[in-house]
């Protein structure tokens, strides 16, 4: 299952999963990743879903706000 990078922000890659072969998530999600780190953000719940969580509050806020303000680019 491929992760398609939509945006790089603060050292993180914001990705969506390739639709083909994505069986375990029916909700739209954004994968936030960098080396040794993976977080899944649920676009319908507008919140962290599972995995790691960005530890620095300000970085987490900036990334979450970017996702919320630009949701349309994550729906493909």
N, C-alpha and C positions, 0 to 999 in steps of 0.2 A: 504494500500500500504506500503510494508515494505522497509525500508532503510537498505541496506547491507553495513556495515562498511568495507572499503577497507584498510584504513590507519588512524592512530591517529598521529597528528602532532601539536605541540605547543598548546596542550589543545583542539584542534578541532578534530572532526571526519570527515573524507572525505568518503562520501557514494555514492552509486549508488542506484537507485530505482529498485525494483523488476520489471522485464519486464511485468509480468502478471498484468493487472489492471492499467498500466501506460498509460492513455489515453490523458492526457493534454500536454505531451511533445513528439514531434517527434525528436527533436534534442537531441544528447547525452549530458547529463548534469552530473555534480558532485554536490551533496548537501554537503555544508560545515556547520557543526552544532556543537553547544555545548549548555549547558543549557541557555534558553532564547534567543538564536541566531540561525538564519537559513539564509543561503545565497545559491543561486543557481548560479553555474558557467557553462557557455555554452562552451562545448568543440569545437564546430564548429566555434563559433564567437571568441573564445579565450578571453572571457571577462565575467565580472559580468553580470548576466542576471536579477535577481530580488531578493528581500528580503533585509535583513540586509547586511552591508558591513563591513569587518574587519577594525576597526578604525586605528590600528597601521600600518603605511605604511610598515615597515620592516617585520612584521608578514604577512601582505597581500602579499607582494612580495615573501617571502619564500614559502608560500602555493601555490600561483599561479604558481611559477616556478616549484615546485614539480609536480603539476598537468600537466603542459605542458611537462616536461621532462619525465613523466611516463604515458602518455595518454593511452598506451596499457593496463594498468591494470584496467582502468575504462571502457573499452569496453568489456562487457561480454554477 
